[in-house]
């Protein structure tokens, strides 16, 4: 019992530290996120942090996994009955996340797209999980004419690239597009990709 | 006259060397493209190549600029009257290029998305040029209901991200999608993004 309690406590402390890490990542690129910075912010020693995270790379991976889990959680399908409203709600949550965590998000995308294979793996898995979720509503999909196949899953993943790229560019320069207009255009694309042609 | 002729000859020789560089890039990542390799392939000395290209980074930049110019040229609007046929022809040329030059293309995307600012600049400029070209057909666009605005240009650029990501993933795993089906789905998305809602 004691052992379990101690282990839980260590895990829960680690989770708290990851919360801080994710907050720090929001406003700075991954390469500026150091164990020293986390130690200052959390008010504990570097030595103790190395006990939780091993080394800087492991710390980065843990923070990125947490950030990705946060994105997955906040974009979870809401309880809207209308699938379009549901999609707009998930997209809106994603856009707000990227706005609020812009620096870190951009650096994660770049690290994953660049040479870091472990980050690329986490990033690809997350994108797959996010878009595969589109096909989870087994009840409603058939009525909507959506085909669940490797082809439509491939196209849904491409849609995620459109969303990410457009949102990042829109944050840089909104180009006269309101948030709602952006969401509507992006949402309107998905059926074109995954609904079987008549 | 002599000076001009000699200069032209140097430029044209440089162009020939870039042709070879682009061919070498087709089947290997950018980081494996060396001046030594080009020297072997072209049958001339490394010293002479440094005379043409300065250093490895300048050589890479020159090859990438050439590859990007090739993509721009082969995807030029054909003389189809029907804008959908025209779009399918340009998209088809792009897909075939990426299939034929896969290794180099992927490495270019990664280098641009990763940390190389100069390559990122060339890549972004190329994407902008490719998608801005969508709005060049001033005659036909209005009849199609296309709005030329900063917002639709932003969305067209997002469409390019969808195209690139989907094509690269499709090459890795076609997922039961034929080339024509792929082209049709990708082409069908563009109007959703750039045609004003009724």
Interface residues (C-beta under 8 A of the other chain):
Chain A: X109 X110 X111 X113 X114 X115 X149 X150 X151 X153 X154 X155 X157 X158 X159 X160 X161 X162 X163 X164 X165 X166 X169 X170 X173 X175 X176 X177 X181 X185 X186 X188 X189 X192 X193
Chain B: X109 X110 X111 X113 X114 X115 X149 X150 X151 X153 X154 X155 X157 X158 X159 X160 X161 X162 X163 X164 X165 X166 X169 X170 X173 X175 X176 X177 X181 X185 X186 X188 X189 X192 X193
